[in-house]
Amino acid sequence: MGLPDSFLMDRAARIVSQGRVAVLTGAGISVDSGIPDFRSPGGLWTRFSPEEYCTIEAFRDDPVKVWELFFELGRMLGDAKPNAGHLALARLEQQKLVTGVVTQNIDGLHQAAGSKNVIEFHGSGARLACMTCGRVEPSRPVSEVPRCPCGQVMKPDVVLFGEMIPPDALRESRRLARDAACCLVCGTSAQVYPAAAIPRDAQYGGAEIIEVNLKPTGLTGSVTTVFLEGSTTEILPELARLALERA
């Protein structure tokens, strides 16, 4: 697809170069790492019904069945590596322009790229949790459904439909948005709340919104200051380069 118009890139770079950038990322930033968007053709939801596999009620009713989905998810995440988009955001944080990343992804690729302040809005596939006794432990490759020492089936420490967003993640994401001069939205349609409220909260506090997406979203015509149409893998490295030249 290539890069957007140089005027738009320069305008976005000027905003980012001023710092205090809060980042919101979604599935689109990890597609080039080999993790399809769950909703896209070939994504998990085309093979596993969300109603049958992705709700907390489904897990409580039949955790062994739901682990069919988790095994497939584990195979996808296990082979994934950070791409140029993840690395560009980590570089901007290292240079004190990005204050933090709020991600809706559970793949851990921002941390693997070097980002330090990462708020995992929907939890992490890198941990297992017991819903009965509260035990949390690092996830590991498993061929059988993992059980807690208390005897219960463990689940990845991720947010299923019907579960609440972790309170710490909700609080910290709102703080980032409130304190931001810019909100950089990358690879998300911003349709799922409460994550979709983050750019709007930032704008309400006076921040400018830069959106990097393959196509316009509900944000584009309402809150977005600069829309950069294209791949996050292509656009973010160039945006980081231009912003760091100005900083």
TORRO-81452 format. One line per 4 residues: number of its first residue (from 1); their letters; for each residue x, y, z of N, C-alpha, C, O. Coordinates in nm, 2 decimals. Layout:
NUM	a	X Y Z X Y Z X Y Z X Y Z | ...
! end
This chain:
1	mglp	0.08 -0.12 0.00 0.00 0.00 0.00 0.09 0.13 0.00 0.05 0.23 -0.06 | 0.21 0.12 0.06 0.29 0.23 0.06 0.26 0.33 0.17 0.17 0.31 0.25 | 0.34 0.44 0.18 0.32 0.54 0.28 0.22 0.65 0.24 0.20 0.67 0.12 | 0.15 0.71 0.34 0.06 0.82 0.31 0.13 0.94 0.25 0.26 0.94 0.25
5	dsfl	0.06 1.04 0.21 0.11 1.16 0.16 0.21 1.22 0.26 0.19 1.22 0.38 | 0.32 1.28 0.21 0.43 1.33 0.29 0.38 1.44 0.38 0.43 1.46 0.49 | 0.28 1.52 0.34 0.23 1.63 0.42 0.16 1.57 0.55 0.19 1.62 0.66 | 0.09 1.46 0.53 0.02 1.40 0.65 0.13 1.34 0.74 0.12 1.35 0.86
9	mdra	0.23 1.28 0.68 0.33 1.22 0.76 0.41 1.32 0.84 0.43 1.31 0.96 | 0.44 1.43 0.78 0.51 1.54 0.85 0.42 1.60 0.96 0.47 1.64 1.06 | 0.30 1.62 0.93 0.21 1.68 1.03 0.20 1.58 1.15 0.21 1.63 1.27 | 0.18 1.45 1.13 0.18 1.36 1.24 0.31 1.36 1.31 0.31 1.35 1.44
13	ariv	0.42 1.36 1.24 0.55 1.36 1.31 0.57 1.48 1.40 0.63 1.47 1.50 | 0.53 1.60 1.35 0.54 1.72 1.44 0.46 1.70 1.57 0.51 1.74 1.67 | 0.35 1.64 1.56 0.27 1.61 1.68 0.34 1.52 1.77 0.36 1.54 1.89 | 0.39 1.40 1.72 0.45 1.30 1.80 0.58 1.35 1.86 0.62 1.32 1.97
17	sqgr	0.65 1.44 1.79 0.78 1.49 1.83 0.77 1.57 1.96 0.87 1.60 2.03 | 0.65 1.62 1.99 0.63 1.70 2.11 0.62 1.61 2.24 0.62 1.67 2.35 | 0.60 1.48 2.22 0.60 1.39 2.33 0.46 1.38 2.40 0.36 1.42 2.35 | 0.46 1.31 2.51 0.34 1.28 2.59 0.24 1.21 2.50 0.12 1.24 2.49
21	vavl	0.29 1.10 2.43 0.21 1.02 2.34 0.16 0.90 2.41 0.24 0.81 2.45 | 0.03 0.88 2.42 -0.03 0.76 2.47 -0.07 0.68 2.34 -0.13 0.73 2.25 | -0.04 0.55 2.34 -0.06 0.46 2.23 -0.17 0.36 2.26 -0.18 0.30 2.37 | -0.26 0.34 2.17 -0.36 0.24 2.18 -0.35 0.14 2.06 -0.35 0.19 1.94
25	tgag	-0.32 0.01 2.08 -0.30 -0.08 1.97 -0.41 -0.19 1.98 -0.46 -0.23 2.08 | -0.44 -0.24 1.86 -0.53 -0.36 1.84 -0.47 -0.46 1.75 -0.35 -0.46 1.73 | -0.55 -0.55 1.71 -0.51 -0.67 1.64 -0.43 -0.64 1.51 -0.34 -0.71 1.47 | -0.46 -0.53 1.45 -0.39 -0.49 1.32 -0.24 -0.48 1.33 -0.17 -0.50 1.24
29	isvd	-0.19 -0.44 1.45 -0.04 -0.42 1.46 0.03 -0.56 1.46 0.15 -0.56 1.44 | -0.04 -0.66 1.49 0.03 -0.79 1.51 0.00 -0.89 1.39 0.05 -1.00 1.38 | -0.08 -0.84 1.29 -0.11 -0.92 1.17 0.02 -0.96 1.10 0.04 -1.08 1.06 | 0.11 -0.87 1.08 0.24 -0.89 1.01 0.33 -0.98 1.09 0.44 -1.01 1.05
33	sgip	0.30 -1.01 1.22 0.37 -1.10 1.30 0.32 -1.24 1.29 0.36 -1.34 1.36 | 0.21 -1.26 1.20 0.16 -1.39 1.18 0.04 -1.42 1.27 0.00 -1.54 1.28 | -0.02 -1.32 1.33 -0.14 -1.34 1.42 -0.26 -1.28 1.35 -0.27 -1.15 1.36 | -0.34 -1.35 1.28 -0.46 -1.29 1.21 -0.55 -1.22 1.31 -0.57 -1.27 1.43
37	dfrs	-0.62 -1.12 1.27 -0.73 -1.06 1.35 -0.83 -1.17 1.37 -0.87 -1.24 1.27 | -0.88 -1.18 1.49 -0.98 -1.29 1.52 -1.10 -1.28 1.43 -1.16 -1.38 1.39 | -1.14 -1.16 1.39 -1.26 -1.14 1.31 -1.23 -1.15 1.16 -1.33 -1.16 1.09 | -1.11 -1.15 1.12 -1.08 -1.15 0.98 -1.10 -1.29 0.92 -1.10 -1.39 0.99
41	pggl	-1.10 -1.30 0.78 -1.11 -1.44 0.72 -0.99 -1.52 0.76 -0.87 -1.47 0.75 | -1.01 -1.64 0.81 -0.90 -1.72 0.86 -0.87 -1.70 1.01 -0.79 -1.77 1.07 | -0.94 -1.60 1.07 -0.92 -1.57 1.21 -0.99 -1.68 1.30 -1.07 -1.76 1.25 | -0.96 -1.68 1.42 -1.01 -1.78 1.51 -1.16 -1.78 1.52 -1.22 -1.89 1.53
45	wtrf	-1.22 -1.67 1.50 -1.37 -1.67 1.52 -1.44 -1.72 1.39 -1.56 -1.75 1.40 | -1.37 -1.75 1.29 -1.43 -1.82 1.17 -1.43 -1.97 1.20 -1.50 -2.04 1.13 | -1.35 -2.01 1.29 -1.35 -2.16 1.32 -1.40 -2.19 1.46 -1.44 -2.31 1.49 | -1.40 -2.10 1.55 -1.45 -2.12 1.69 -1.56 -2.01 1.71 -1.53 -1.89 1.72
49	spee	-1.68 -2.05 1.73 -1.79 -1.96 1.76 -1.76 -1.88 1.89 -1.73 -1.95 1.99 | -1.76 -1.75 1.89 -1.73 -1.67 2.01 -1.83 -1.71 2.12 -1.80 -1.71 2.24 | -1.96 -1.73 2.08 -2.06 -1.77 2.19 -2.03 -1.90 2.25 -2.06 -1.92 2.37 | -1.97 -1.99 2.18 -1.94 -2.13 2.23 -1.80 -2.14 2.30 -1.79 -2.22 2.39
53	ycti	-1.71 -2.05 2.26 -1.57 -2.07 2.31 -1.51 -1.95 2.38 -1.41 -1.96 2.45 | -1.57 -1.83 2.36 -1.50 -1.71 2.41 -1.57 -1.63 2.52 -1.54 -1.52 2.55 | -1.67 -1.70 2.59 -1.74 -1.63 2.70 -1.70 -1.70 2.83 -1.66 -1.82 2.83 | -1.71 -1.62 2.94 -1.67 -1.68 3.07 -1.78 -1.79 3.10 -1.74 -1.88 3.17
57	eafr	-1.90 -1.77 3.06 -2.00 -1.88 3.08 -1.96 -2.01 3.02 -1.98 -2.11 3.08 | -1.91 -2.00 2.89 -1.87 -2.12 2.82 -1.76 -2.19 2.90 -1.75 -2.31 2.91 | -1.66 -2.11 2.95 -1.55 -2.17 3.02 -1.60 -2.24 3.15 -1.56 -2.35 3.18 | -1.69 -2.17 3.22 -1.74 -2.23 3.34 -1.82 -2.36 3.31 -1.81 -2.46 3.39
61	ddpv	-1.89 -2.36 3.20 -1.97 -2.48 3.17 -1.89 -2.60 3.12 -1.92 -2.71 3.16 | -1.79 -2.57 3.04 -1.71 -2.68 2.98 -1.57 -2.63 2.95 -1.54 -2.60 2.84 | -1.48 -2.61 3.05 -1.35 -2.56 3.03 -1.26 -2.65 2.94 -1.18 -2.59 2.87 | -1.28 -2.78 2.94 -1.21 -2.86 2.85 -1.24 -2.83 2.71 -1.15 -2.83 2.62
65	kvwe	-1.36 -2.81 2.68 -1.40 -2.77 2.54 -1.34 -2.64 2.50 -1.28 -2.63 2.39 | -1.34 -2.54 2.59 -1.29 -2.41 2.55 -1.14 -2.42 2.53 -1.08 -2.34 2.46 | -1.07 -2.51 2.60 -0.93 -2.53 2.58 -0.89 -2.57 2.43 -0.77 -2.56 2.40 | -0.99 -2.62 2.36 -0.96 -2.64 2.21 -0.92 -2.51 2.15 -0.82 -2.51 2.07
69	lffe	-0.99 -2.40 2.18 -0.95 -2.27 2.13 -0.82 -2.22 2.18 -0.73 -2.17 2.11 | -0.79 -2.24 2.31 -0.67 -2.20 2.38 -0.55 -2.27 2.32 -0.44 -2.21 2.30 | -0.56 -2.40 2.29 -0.45 -2.47 2.23 -0.41 -2.41 2.09 -0.29 -2.39 2.06 | -0.51 -2.38 2.01 -0.49 -2.32 1.88 -0.43 -2.18 1.90 -0.34 -2.14 1.82
73	lgrm	-0.48 -2.10 1.99 -0.42 -1.97 2.02 -0.28 -1.98 2.06 -0.20 -1.90 2.02 | -0.25 -2.07 2.15 -0.11 -2.09 2.20 -0.01 -2.12 2.08 0.10 -2.07 2.08 | -0.06 -2.20 1.99 0.03 -2.23 1.87 0.05 -2.11 1.79 0.17 -2.08 1.74 | -0.05 -2.02 1.77 -0.03 -1.90 1.70 0.07 -1.80 1.77 0.16 -1.75 1.71
77	lgda	0.05 -1.79 1.90 0.13 -1.69 1.97 0.27 -1.74 1.99 0.37 -1.66 1.99 | 0.29 -1.87 2.00 0.42 -1.92 2.02 0.52 -1.90 1.92 0.64 -1.89 1.94 | 0.48 -1.88 1.79 0.57 -1.86 1.68 0.58 -1.71 1.64 0.66 -1.68 1.56 | 0.51 -1.62 1.71 0.51 -1.48 1.67 0.63 -1.41 1.72 0.68 -1.43 1.83
81	kpna	0.68 -1.31 1.64 0.79 -1.23 1.68 0.75 -1.08 1.65 0.66 -1.06 1.57 | 0.80 -0.99 1.73 0.77 -0.84 1.71 0.80 -0.80 1.56 0.90 -0.85 1.51 | 0.72 -0.72 1.51 0.75 -0.66 1.37 0.79 -0.52 1.38 0.81 -0.46 1.49 | 0.82 -0.46 1.27 0.87 -0.32 1.27 0.78 -0.22 1.34 0.83 -0.12 1.39
85	ghla	0.65 -0.24 1.34 0.56 -0.15 1.41 0.58 -0.16 1.56 0.59 -0.05 1.62 | 0.59 -0.28 1.61 0.62 -0.29 1.76 0.75 -0.22 1.79 0.76 -0.15 1.89 | 0.85 -0.25 1.71 0.99 -0.20 1.74 0.99 -0.04 1.73 1.06 0.02 1.81 | 0.91 0.01 1.64 0.91 0.16 1.63 0.85 0.22 1.75 0.90 0.33 1.80
89	larl	0.74 0.16 1.81 0.68 0.22 1.93 0.77 0.21 2.05 0.78 0.30 2.13 | 0.85 0.10 2.05 0.94 0.08 2.16 1.05 0.19 2.15 1.10 0.24 2.26 | 1.10 0.22 2.03 1.20 0.32 2.01 1.15 0.46 2.06 1.22 0.53 2.12 | 1.02 0.49 2.02 0.97 0.61 2.07 0.96 0.62 2.22 0.97 0.73 2.28
93	eqqk	0.93 0.51 2.28 0.92 0.51 2.43 1.06 0.53 2.49 1.08 0.61 2.58 | 1.16 0.47 2.43 1.30 0.48 2.48 1.35 0.62 2.47 1.43 0.66 2.55 | 1.30 0.69 2.37 1.34 0.83 2.35 1.24 0.93 2.42 1.25 1.05 2.40 | 1.16 0.88 2.51 1.08 0.96 2.60 0.96 1.03 2.53 0.91 1.13 2.58
97	lvtg	0.93 0.99 2.41 0.81 1.05 2.34 0.68 0.98 2.37 0.58 1.04 2.39 | 0.69 0.85 2.38 0.57 0.77 2.41 0.57 0.74 2.56 0.67 0.70 2.62 | 0.46 0.77 2.63 0.45 0.75 2.77 0.40 0.61 2.81 0.43 0.57 2.92 | 0.33 0.55 2.72 0.28 0.41 2.75 0.20 0.36 2.63 0.15 0.43 2.55
101	vvtq	0.18 0.23 2.63 0.11 0.16 2.53 -0.01 0.08 2.60 0.01 0.00 2.69 | -0.13 0.11 2.56 -0.25 0.03 2.60 -0.27 -0.06 2.48 -0.31 -0.02 2.37 | -0.26 -0.19 2.51 -0.29 -0.29 2.40 -0.41 -0.38 2.43 -0.43 -0.42 2.54 | -0.49 -0.40 2.33 -0.60 -0.49 2.34 -0.55 -0.63 2.30 -0.63 -0.73 2.31
105	nidg	-0.42 -0.65 2.27 -0.37 -0.78 2.23 -0.32 -0.85 2.35 -0.28 -0.79 2.45 | -0.31 -0.98 2.34 -0.27 -1.07 2.45 -0.14 -1.14 2.41 -0.10 -1.23 2.48 | -0.07 -1.09 2.31 0.04 -1.17 2.25 0.18 -1.13 2.31 0.28 -1.21 2.29 | 0.19 -1.03 2.39 0.32 -0.99 2.46 0.42 -0.94 2.36 0.54 -0.93 2.40
109	lhqa	0.38 -0.90 2.24 0.48 -0.86 2.14 0.54 -0.72 2.17 0.65 -0.69 2.13 | 0.46 -0.63 2.23 0.52 -0.50 2.27 0.63 -0.52 2.37 0.73 -0.45 2.35 | 0.61 -0.60 2.47 0.72 -0.62 2.57 0.84 -0.69 2.50 0.95 -0.65 2.53 | 0.81 -0.78 2.41 0.92 -0.85 2.34 1.00 -0.75 2.25 1.12 -0.77 2.23
113	agsk	0.93 -0.65 2.20 1.00 -0.55 2.12 1.08 -0.45 2.20 1.17 -0.37 2.15 | 1.06 -0.44 2.34 1.13 -0.35 2.42 1.05 -0.24 2.49 1.10 -0.16 2.57 | 0.92 -0.24 2.47 0.83 -0.14 2.54 0.82 -0.18 2.68 0.81 -0.30 2.72 | 0.83 -0.08 2.77 0.83 -0.11 2.92 0.70 -0.08 2.98 0.65 -0.16 3.06
117	nvie	0.63 0.03 2.95 0.51 0.06 3.01 0.39 0.02 2.92 0.34 0.09 2.84 | 0.36 -0.11 2.94 0.25 -0.17 2.85 0.13 -0.21 2.94 0.15 -0.28 3.04 | 0.02 -0.16 2.91 -0.10 -0.19 2.98 -0.18 -0.29 2.90 -0.23 -0.26 2.79 | -0.19 -0.41 2.95 -0.26 -0.52 2.88 -0.41 -0.52 2.92 -0.45 -0.58 3.02
121	fhgs	-0.48 -0.45 2.83 -0.62 -0.42 2.86 -0.71 -0.55 2.87 -0.80 -0.56 2.94 | -0.67 -0.65 2.79 -0.75 -0.77 2.78 -0.67 -0.89 2.84 -0.70 -1.01 2.81 | -0.57 -0.86 2.92 -0.49 -0.97 2.99 -0.38 -1.02 2.90 -0.34 -0.95 2.80 | -0.32 -1.13 2.94 -0.20 -1.18 2.87 -0.21 -1.33 2.85 -0.24 -1.41 2.95
125	garl	-0.17 -1.38 2.74 -0.16 -1.52 2.71 -0.03 -1.58 2.77 -0.01 -1.70 2.77 | 0.05 -1.50 2.84 0.17 -1.55 2.90 0.15 -1.60 3.04 0.25 -1.65 3.10 | 0.03 -1.59 3.09 0.00 -1.63 3.23 -0.12 -1.73 3.23 -0.21 -1.72 3.14 | -0.12 -1.82 3.32 -0.24 -1.90 3.35 -0.29 -1.86 3.49 -0.22 -1.82 3.58
129	acmt	-0.42 -1.86 3.50 -0.49 -1.82 3.63 -0.59 -1.93 3.67 -0.66 -1.99 3.58 | -0.61 -1.95 3.80 -0.71 -2.03 3.85 -0.83 -1.95 3.90 -0.81 -1.86 3.98 | -0.94 -1.97 3.85 -1.06 -1.89 3.89 -1.11 -1.93 4.03 -1.20 -1.86 4.08 | -1.06 -2.04 4.08 -1.11 -2.09 4.21 -1.03 -2.04 4.33 -1.08 -1.98 4.42
133	cgrv	-0.90 -2.06 4.32 -0.81 -2.02 4.43 -0.73 -1.89 4.40 -0.67 -1.84 4.49 | -0.73 -1.84 4.28 -0.66 -1.72 4.24 -0.51 -1.74 4.21 -0.44 -1.64 4.18 | -0.46 -1.86 4.20 -0.32 -1.88 4.17 -0.30 -1.83 4.02 -0.38 -1.86 3.93 | -0.18 -1.77 4.01 -0.14 -1.72 3.87 0.00 -1.77 3.85 0.09 -1.76 3.94
137	epsr	0.03 -1.83 3.73 0.16 -1.88 3.71 0.20 -1.86 3.56 0.10 -1.84 3.48 | 0.32 -1.86 3.52 0.36 -1.84 3.38 0.30 -1.95 3.30 0.30 -2.07 3.34 | 0.25 -1.92 3.18 0.20 -2.02 3.09 0.32 -2.10 3.03 0.43 -2.05 3.03 | 0.29 -2.22 2.98 0.40 -2.30 2.93 0.33 -2.39 2.82 0.21 -2.41 2.82
141	pvse	0.41 -2.44 2.73 0.36 -2.53 2.63 0.30 -2.65 2.69 0.36 -2.72 2.77 | 0.17 -2.68 2.66 0.10 -2.80 2.73 0.03 -2.87 2.62 -0.02 -2.82 2.52 | 0.03 -3.00 2.64 -0.05 -3.09 2.54 -0.18 -3.14 2.61 -0.26 -3.20 2.54 | -0.19 -3.12 2.74 -0.31 -3.15 2.81 -0.37 -3.03 2.88 -0.29 -2.94 2.91
145	vprc	-0.49 -3.03 2.91 -0.56 -2.92 2.98 -0.49 -2.90 3.11 -0.49 -3.00 3.19 | -0.43 -2.78 3.14 -0.36 -2.76 3.27 -0.45 -2.75 3.39 -0.56 -2.68 3.38 | -0.41 -2.81 3.50 -0.49 -2.80 3.62 -0.41 -2.74 3.73 -0.29 -2.76 3.74 | -0.48 -2.66 3.81 -0.42 -2.60 3.93 -0.39 -2.70 4.04 -0.46 -2.81 4.04
149	pcgq	-0.29 -2.68 4.12 -0.28 -2.77 4.24 -0.40 -2.79 4.32 -0.42 -2.90 4.39 | -0.50 -2.70 4.31 -0.62 -2.71 4.38 -0.72 -2.81 4.31 -0.82 -2.84 4.36 | -0.68 -2.85 4.19 -0.76 -2.94 4.12 -0.85 -2.88 4.00 -0.90 -2.96 3.92 | -0.86 -2.75 4.00 -0.94 -2.69 3.90 -0.87 -2.67 3.77 -0.75 -2.65 3.76
153	vmkp	-0.94 -2.66 3.66 -0.88 -2.63 3.53 -0.84 -2.48 3.53 -0.92 -2.40 3.56 | -0.72 -2.46 3.48 -0.67 -2.32 3.48 -0.71 -2.26 3.34 -0.74 -2.33 3.24 | -0.71 -2.13 3.34 -0.74 -2.06 3.21 -0.63 -1.96 3.18 -0.58 -1.90 3.28 | -0.60 -1.93 3.05 -0.51 -1.82 3.03 -0.56 -1.69 3.09 -0.69 -1.67 3.10
157	dvvl	-0.47 -1.61 3.14 -0.51 -1.49 3.21 -0.56 -1.38 3.12 -0.50 -1.27 3.11 | -0.66 -1.41 3.04 -0.71 -1.32 2.94 -0.86 -1.29 2.97 -0.93 -1.37 3.04 | -0.91 -1.18 2.92 -1.05 -1.14 2.94 -1.14 -1.20 2.84 -1.12 -1.17 2.72 | -1.23 -1.28 2.88 -1.33 -1.34 2.79 -1.45 -1.25 2.80 -1.47 -1.17 2.89
161	fgem	-1.54 -1.27 2.70 -1.67 -1.20 2.70 -1.74 -1.23 2.83 -1.75 -1.35 2.86 | -1.79 -1.13 2.89 -1.86 -1.14 3.01 -1.78 -1.12 3.14 -1.83 -1.12 3.25 | -1.65 -1.10 3.12 -1.56 -1.07 3.23 -1.53 -0.92 3.23 -1.54 -0.85 3.13 | -1.49 -0.87 3.34 -1.46 -0.73 3.36 -1.31 -0.70 3.31 -1.23 -0.79 3.33
165	ippd	-1.28 -0.58 3.26 -1.15 -0.54 3.24 -1.08 -0.53 3.37 -1.13 -0.48 3.47 | -0.95 -0.58 3.38 -0.88 -0.56 3.51 -0.88 -0.42 3.56 -0.85 -0.33 3.48 | -0.92 -0.40 3.68 -0.93 -0.26 3.73 -0.80 -0.18 3.72 -0.81 -0.06 3.68 | -0.69 -0.24 3.74 -0.56 -0.16 3.72 -0.54 -0.12 3.58 -0.50 0.00 3.56
169	alre	-0.57 -0.20 3.49 -0.56 -0.17 3.34 -0.65 -0.05 3.31 -0.62 0.04 3.24 | -0.78 -0.06 3.36 -0.87 0.05 3.33 -0.83 0.18 3.39 -0.84 0.28 3.32 | -0.78 0.18 3.51 -0.74 0.30 3.58 -0.61 0.36 3.51 -0.61 0.48 3.49 | -0.52 0.28 3.48 -0.39 0.33 3.42 -0.42 0.38 3.28 -0.35 0.48 3.24
173	srrl	-0.50 0.31 3.20 -0.53 0.36 3.07 -0.60 0.49 3.07 -0.57 0.58 2.98 | -0.69 0.51 3.16 -0.75 0.64 3.17 -0.66 0.75 3.21 -0.67 0.87 3.17 | -0.56 0.72 3.30 -0.46 0.82 3.34 -0.38 0.85 3.22 -0.35 0.97 3.20 | -0.33 0.75 3.15 -0.25 0.78 3.03 -0.33 0.88 2.93 -0.27 0.97 2.88
177	arda	-0.45 0.84 2.91 -0.53 0.92 2.81 -0.55 1.07 2.87 -0.54 1.16 2.79 | -0.57 1.08 2.99 -0.60 1.21 3.05 -0.47 1.30 3.05 -0.48 1.42 3.03 | -0.35 1.24 3.06 -0.23 1.31 3.06 -0.16 1.33 2.92 -0.06 1.40 2.91 | -0.23 1.27 2.82 -0.16 1.27 2.69 -0.18 1.40 2.61 -0.28 1.47 2.62
181	accl	-0.08 1.44 2.54 -0.09 1.55 2.44 -0.13 1.49 2.30 -0.18 1.56 2.21 | -0.10 1.36 2.28 -0.14 1.29 2.16 -0.18 1.15 2.19 -0.12 1.09 2.28 | -0.28 1.10 2.12 -0.31 0.96 2.13 -0.29 0.90 1.99 -0.35 0.94 1.90 | -0.20 0.80 1.99 -0.16 0.73 1.86 -0.24 0.60 1.86 -0.21 0.51 1.93
185	vcgt	-0.33 0.59 1.77 -0.42 0.47 1.76 -0.37 0.39 1.64 -0.36 0.43 1.53 | -0.34 0.26 1.67 -0.27 0.18 1.57 -0.33 0.04 1.56 -0.34 -0.04 1.65 | -0.39 0.01 1.44 -0.44 -0.12 1.41 -0.56 -0.16 1.49 -0.57 -0.28 1.52 | -0.65 -0.07 1.51 -0.77 -0.11 1.58 -0.89 -0.03 1.53 -0.88 0.09 1.49
189	saqv	-1.00 -0.10 1.51 -1.12 -0.03 1.46 -1.19 0.05 1.57 -1.28 0.13 1.54 | -1.14 0.04 1.69 -1.20 0.12 1.81 -1.35 0.10 1.81 -1.42 0.20 1.82 | -1.40 -0.02 1.81 -1.54 -0.05 1.82 -1.58 -0.11 1.95 -1.69 -0.11 1.99 | -1.48 -0.17 2.02 -1.51 -0.25 2.14 -1.48 -0.16 2.26 -1.37 -0.11 2.28
193	ypaa	-1.58 -0.14 2.34 -1.57 -0.06 2.46 -1.54 -0.15 2.58 -1.58 -0.27 2.58 | -1.46 -0.10 2.68 -1.43 0.04 2.70 -1.30 0.09 2.64 -1.27 0.21 2.64 | -1.23 0.00 2.57 -1.10 0.04 2.50 -1.12 0.15 2.40 -1.04 0.24 2.39 | -1.24 0.15 2.33 -1.27 0.24 2.23 -1.29 0.38 2.29 -1.28 0.48 2.21
197	aipr	-1.31 0.39 2.42 -1.33 0.53 2.48 -1.19 0.60 2.50 -1.19 0.72 2.52 | -1.08 0.53 2.49 -0.95 0.59 2.52 -0.92 0.71 2.43 -0.88 0.81 2.48 | -0.93 0.69 2.30 -0.90 0.81 2.22 -1.00 0.93 2.24 -0.96 1.04 2.24 | -1.12 0.90 2.27 -1.22 1.00 2.30 -1.19 1.07 2.43 -1.20 1.19 2.44
201	daqy	-1.15 0.99 2.53 -1.11 1.05 2.66 -0.99 1.14 2.64 -0.98 1.25 2.70 | -0.89 1.10 2.56 -0.77 1.18 2.53 -0.81 1.31 2.46 -0.76 1.42 2.49 | -0.90 1.30 2.36 -0.94 1.42 2.29 -1.01 1.52 2.38 -0.99 1.64 2.37 | -1.09 1.46 2.47 -1.16 1.55 2.56 -1.07 1.63 2.65 -1.10 1.74 2.69
205	ggae	-0.95 1.57 2.68 -0.85 1.63 2.76 -0.76 1.72 2.68 -0.67 1.78 2.73 | -0.79 1.74 2.55 -0.71 1.83 2.47 -0.60 1.76 2.38 -0.53 1.83 2.31 | -0.60 1.63 2.38 -0.50 1.56 2.30 -0.54 1.56 2.15 -0.66 1.56 2.12 | -0.44 1.55 2.06 -0.46 1.53 1.92 -0.46 1.38 1.89 -0.38 1.31 1.96
209	iiev	-0.54 1.34 1.80 -0.55 1.19 1.77 -0.49 1.16 1.64 -0.53 1.22 1.53 | -0.39 1.07 1.64 -0.33 1.02 1.51 -0.37 0.88 1.50 -0.35 0.80 1.59 | -0.43 0.85 1.38 -0.48 0.71 1.36 -0.40 0.65 1.24 -0.39 0.70 1.14 | -0.35 0.52 1.27 -0.28 0.45 1.17 -0.36 0.32 1.15 -0.36 0.23 1.23
213	nlkp	-0.43 0.31 1.03 -0.52 0.20 1.01 -0.53 0.17 0.86 -0.50 0.26 0.78 | -0.56 0.05 0.82 -0.58 0.01 0.68 -0.69 0.08 0.61 -0.69 0.10 0.49 | -0.80 0.12 0.69 -0.91 0.18 0.64 -0.97 0.27 0.74 -0.95 0.25 0.86 | -1.06 0.37 0.70 -1.12 0.45 0.80 -1.21 0.38 0.90 -1.26 0.27 0.87
217	tglt	-1.22 0.43 1.02 -1.30 0.37 1.13 -1.40 0.47 1.18 -1.41 0.58 1.13 | -1.47 0.44 1.29 -1.56 0.53 1.35 -1.49 0.65 1.41 -1.55 0.75 1.43 | -1.36 0.64 1.43 -1.29 0.75 1.49 -1.25 0.86 1.38 -1.25 0.98 1.40 | -1.24 0.81 1.25 -1.18 0.89 1.15 -1.25 1.02 1.12 -1.19 1.13 1.11
221	gsvt	-1.38 1.01 1.12 -1.45 1.13 1.08 -1.50 1.21 1.20 -1.57 1.31 1.19 | -1.46 1.17 1.32 -1.51 1.23 1.44 -1.41 1.29 1.53 -1.41 1.41 1.57 | -1.31 1.21 1.57 -1.21 1.26 1.67 -1.07 1.26 1.61 -0.98 1.33 1.67 | -1.04 1.19 1.50 -0.90 1.18 1.45 -0.85 1.32 1.39 -0.92 1.38 1.31
225	tvfl	-0.73 1.36 1.43 -0.67 1.48 1.38 -0.60 1.45 1.25 -0.62 1.52 1.15 | -0.52 1.34 1.25 -0.45 1.30 1.13 -0.47 1.15 1.11 -0.45 1.07 1.19 | -0.52 1.12 0.99 -0.55 0.98 0.95 -0.44 0.93 0.86 -0.43 0.98 0.75 | -0.36 0.83 0.90 -0.26 0.77 0.81 -0.30 0.64 0.76 -0.30 0.54 0.84
229	egst	-0.34 0.63 0.64 -0.40 0.50 0.59 -0.29 0.41 0.54 -0.21 0.45 0.45 | -0.29 0.29 0.59 -0.19 0.19 0.55 -0.15 0.10 0.66 -0.22 0.10 0.77 | -0.05 0.02 0.64 0.00 -0.08 0.73 0.08 -0.02 0.85 0.17 0.07 0.82 | 0.05 -0.06 0.97 0.13 -0.01 1.08 0.28 -0.05 1.07 0.37 0.02 1.11
233	teil	0.30 -0.17 1.00 0.44 -0.21 0.99 0.52 -0.12 0.90 0.64 -0.10 0.92 | 0.45 -0.06 0.80 0.52 0.04 0.71 0.52 0.18 0.77 0.63 0.25 0.76 | 0.41 0.22 0.82 0.40 0.36 0.86 0.47 0.39 0.99 0.54 0.50 1.00 | 0.46 0.31 1.09 0.51 0.35 1.22 0.67 0.36 1.22 0.71 0.46 1.29
237	pela	0.75 0.28 1.15 0.89 0.31 1.15 0.92 0.44 1.09 1.01 0.51 1.14 | 0.85 0.48 0.98 0.88 0.61 0.92 0.83 0.72 1.01 0.90 0.83 1.01 | 0.72 0.71 1.07 0.67 0.81 1.16 0.77 0.83 1.28 0.79 0.94 1.32 | 0.82 0.72 1.33 0.92 0.73 1.44 1.04 0.80 1.39 1.10 0.89 1.46
241	rlal	1.09 0.77 1.27 1.21 0.83 1.22 1.19 0.98 1.21 1.28 1.06 1.25 | 1.08 1.02 1.15 1.05 1.17 1.13 1.04 1.24 1.26 1.09 1.35 1.27 | 0.97 1.18 1.35 0.94 1.24 1.48 1.07 1.26 1.56 1.10 1.36 1.62 | 1.16 1.16 1.56 1.28 1.16 1.63 1.38 1.26 1.57 1.46 1.32 1.64
245	era	1.37 1.29 1.44 1.45 1.39 1.37 1.41 1.53 1.42 1.50 1.62 1.43 | 1.28 1.55 1.46 1.23 1.68 1.50 1.25 1.70 1.65 1.25 1.81 1.70 | 1.26 1.59 1.73 1.25 1.60 1.87 1.38 1.67 1.93 1.39 1.68 2.05
! end
